[in-house]
């Protein structure tokens, strides 16, 4: 359990870095191009793992192809929304708003897979949504400056 918390916290830290980096990168490349470059690079890097786990992959894909391909579509759409929101809001605000996904995870787990969330999950989800509302209503609309604008100011 504690190791799982450490791994999850590390993932959060790494996503923070990724959001800040995407915020910088999306200033010089279209969000769809950035996404394509990430996924193409990831596919190349994960090719050995795909070979190693080919039997498990085949079993998952053939065992429930609808669920598998729905998950892939969700991953691609979610990533596109993440990169697009970063280009519109900046990495900090997009990252803080996107952390609503645990609440949505609990929602879909309950309604699609009949898994009841714990009281702590529900309370945490309410707090996350309250934080998102605070961000949404307390901050004036800002546009992240493009690299060209930053260079012109220098």
C-alpha positions as CSV (number, residue, x, y, z in Angstrom):
1,X,0.0,0.0,0.0
2,X,2.7,2.5,1.0
3,X,4.8,1.7,-2.0
4,X,1.7,2.2,-4.2
5,X,1.3,5.7,-2.7
6,X,5.0,6.4,-3.4
7,X,4.6,5.3,-7.0
8,X,1.4,7.3,-7.4
9,X,3.1,10.4,-5.9
10,X,6.1,9.9,-8.2
11,X,3.7,9.8,-11.2
12,X,2.1,13.0,-10.0
13,X,5.5,14.7,-9.8
14,X,6.5,13.4,-13.3
15,X,3.2,14.6,-14.7
16,X,3.9,18.0,-13.2
17,X,7.2,18.0,-15.1
18,X,5.5,16.8,-18.3
19,X,2.8,19.5,-18.1
20,X,5.5,22.3,-17.7
21,X,7.5,20.8,-20.6
22,X,4.4,20.5,-22.8
23,X,3.6,24.1,-22.0
24,X,6.9,25.1,-23.4
25,X,6.8,22.7,-26.4
26,X,3.3,23.6,-27.5
27,X,4.4,27.1,-28.2
28,X,6.4,26.0,-31.2
29,X,4.4,23.0,-32.5
30,X,0.7,22.3,-33.1
31,X,-0.9,20.2,-30.3
32,X,-1.7,17.4,-32.7
33,X,1.9,17.3,-34.0
34,X,3.2,17.3,-30.5
35,X,0.9,14.4,-29.6
36,X,2.0,12.5,-32.7
37,X,5.6,13.0,-31.9
38,X,5.2,11.7,-28.4
39,X,3.2,8.6,-29.4
40,X,5.5,7.7,-32.3
41,X,8.5,8.0,-30.0
42,X,6.7,6.0,-27.3
43,X,5.8,3.3,-29.8
44,X,9.4,2.9,-30.9
45,X,10.6,2.8,-27.3
46,X,7.9,0.3,-26.2
47,X,8.4,-2.1,-29.2
48,X,10.7,-4.4,-27.2
49,X,8.1,-4.6,-24.4
50,X,5.3,-5.3,-26.9
51,X,7.4,-8.2,-28.2
52,X,8.1,-9.5,-24.7
53,X,4.4,-9.3,-23.6
54,X,2.9,-10.3,-27.0
55,X,1.0,-13.2,-25.5
56,X,-0.6,-11.1,-22.8
57,X,-1.3,-8.3,-25.3
58,X,-3.0,-10.8,-27.7
59,X,-5.1,-12.2,-24.9
60,X,-6.3,-8.8,-23.7
61,X,-7.0,-7.6,-27.3
62,X,-8.9,-10.7,-28.3
63,X,-10.5,-11.2,-24.9
64,X,-12.4,-8.0,-24.9
65,X,-11.6,-6.0,-28.1
66,X,-14.4,-3.4,-27.5
67,X,-13.2,-2.5,-24.1
68,X,-9.5,-2.5,-25.3
69,X,-10.2,-0.2,-28.3
70,X,-12.5,2.0,-26.3
71,X,-9.6,2.5,-23.8
72,X,-7.2,3.4,-26.6
73,X,-9.6,5.9,-28.1
74,X,-10.1,7.4,-24.6
75,X,-6.3,7.6,-24.1
76,X,-5.8,9.4,-27.5
77,X,-8.7,11.8,-26.9
78,X,-7.6,12.5,-23.3
79,X,-4.1,13.3,-24.4
80,X,-5.3,15.5,-27.2
81,X,-7.5,17.4,-24.7
82,X,-4.5,17.7,-22.3
83,X,-2.2,19.2,-24.9
84,X,-4.9,21.4,-26.3
85,X,-5.8,22.7,-22.8
86,X,-2.2,23.4,-22.1
87,X,-2.0,25.4,-25.3
88,X,-5.1,27.4,-24.2
89,X,-4.6,27.8,-20.5
90,X,-0.9,27.1,-19.8
91,X,0.5,24.1,-18.1
92,X,-0.2,25.1,-14.5
93,X,-3.9,25.8,-14.8
94,X,-4.5,22.9,-17.2
95,X,-2.7,20.5,-14.9
96,X,-4.6,21.7,-11.8
97,X,-8.0,21.3,-13.6
98,X,-7.1,18.0,-15.2
99,X,-6.6,16.4,-11.8
100,X,-10.4,16.0,-11.7
101,X,-9.8,12.6,-13.4
102,X,-9.9,10.7,-10.0
103,X,-13.5,11.9,-9.6
104,X,-14.3,10.7,-13.1
105,X,-12.5,7.4,-12.5
106,X,-14.8,6.8,-9.5
107,X,-17.8,7.9,-11.5
108,X,-17.1,5.5,-14.4
109,X,-16.0,2.7,-12.1
110,X,-19.3,2.9,-10.2
111,X,-21.6,3.3,-13.2
112,X,-19.8,1.1,-15.8
113,X,-18.1,-1.6,-13.6
114,X,-20.3,-1.4,-10.4
115,X,-17.4,-0.7,-8.1
116,X,-18.4,1.4,-5.2
117,X,-16.0,4.2,-4.2
118,X,-15.0,4.6,-0.6
119,X,-16.1,7.6,1.5
120,X,-12.6,9.0,1.3
121,X,-12.7,8.8,-2.5
122,X,-16.0,10.7,-2.6
123,X,-14.8,13.4,-0.1
124,X,-11.5,13.7,-2.0
125,X,-13.3,14.1,-5.3
126,X,-15.5,16.8,-3.8
127,X,-12.4,18.7,-2.6
128,X,-10.8,18.3,-6.0
129,X,-13.9,19.7,-7.7
130,X,-14.0,22.6,-5.2
131,X,-10.3,23.4,-6.0
132,X,-11.2,23.4,-9.7
133,X,-14.1,25.8,-9.1
134,X,-11.7,28.1,-7.1
135,X,-9.3,28.2,-10.0
136,X,-12.0,28.7,-12.6
137,X,-13.8,31.5,-10.8
138,X,-10.9,33.4,-9.1
139,X,-8.4,33.7,-11.9
140,X,-8.7,36.2,-14.7
141,X,-8.6,34.8,-18.2
142,X,-4.9,34.6,-19.3
143,X,-3.4,33.5,-22.5
144,X,0.0,31.9,-22.4
145,X,2.4,34.1,-24.5
146,X,3.8,32.4,-27.6
147,X,7.6,32.1,-28.0
148,X,7.6,34.8,-30.7
149,X,6.0,37.3,-28.3
150,X,8.5,36.5,-25.6
151,X,11.4,36.9,-27.9
152,X,10.0,40.2,-29.2
153,X,10.0,41.6,-25.6
154,X,13.7,40.8,-25.3
